[in-house]
């Protein structure tokens, strides 16, 4: 079965690894991000037998998201798999957080994932079902203090994933939430934290394997909802 997958939120790190893994498994992969140059280069470089489509999309813009899904349907047909992978963080506590920063975190992690899920699930209900995976974080299950916008948005996304799973699980739509309890390895994070050892980072290629296992199980009746990935003891101190 050839699947059409949308990865909403693609950059160096997990987004790139997801795109490459899904393409290697034969998916037609649409890459949503604001960084046109990066996603166009990645779409052209995806491994066979998959195909890539770069869709420049601001995931805070509702109409841009809907237009993006129309572009995917025109190129590849209905969507079978969606990964809500975009993230925006407001790393400030209650008294220092601005309304604008709080709302930006919500616009990406919450509203953007909501609109993407609406578009994808509508396709899945008209076909043979499919899979929606949310990229979560430590802050989706417990507050860390000092990151109120990010925590609120990630809690909201986890609750949304639960609600979609309960509403549509009986109709063949598998929804999963991946709690990433640690720091994903990416060039930017390596530069920001040069003193950290390899053991403090989570390999994005290994993470992508976990996501793919969730997608390829979309015809199995009993489905896992939540997967918790960690990089060892006390991982949250590295987030």
Secondary structure as GFF3:
##gff-version 3
##sequence-region A 1 239
A	DSSP	beta_strand	4	8	.	.	.	ID=ss1
A	DSSP	alpha_helix	14	24	.	.	.	ID=ss2
A	DSSP	beta_strand	28	33	.	.	.	ID=ss3
A	DSSP	alpha_helix	36	44	.	.	.	ID=ss4
A	DSSP	beta_strand	51	56	.	.	.	ID=ss5
A	DSSP	alpha_helix	62	76	.	.	.	ID=ss6
A	DSSP	beta_strand	81	84	.	.	.	ID=ss7
A	DSSP	alpha_helix	99	106	.	.	.	ID=ss8
A	DSSP	pi_helix	107	112	.	.	.	ID=ss9
A	DSSP	alpha_helix	113	125	.	.	.	ID=ss10
A	DSSP	beta_strand	130	137	.	.	.	ID=ss11
A	DSSP	three_ten_helix	138	140	.	.	.	ID=ss12
A	DSSP	alpha_helix	148	168	.	.	.	ID=ss13
A	DSSP	three_ten_helix	169	171	.	.	.	ID=ss14
A	DSSP	beta_strand	173	181	.	.	.	ID=ss15
A	DSSP	beta_strand	183	184	.	.	.	ID=ss16
A	DSSP	alpha_helix	187	192	.	.	.	ID=ss17
A	DSSP	three_ten_helix	198	200	.	.	.	ID=ss18
A	DSSP	beta_strand	201	202	.	.	.	ID=ss19
A	DSSP	alpha_helix	204	216	.	.	.	ID=ss20
A	DSSP	beta_strand	226	230	.	.	.	ID=ss21
A	DSSP	three_ten_helix	235	238	.	.	.	ID=ss22
###
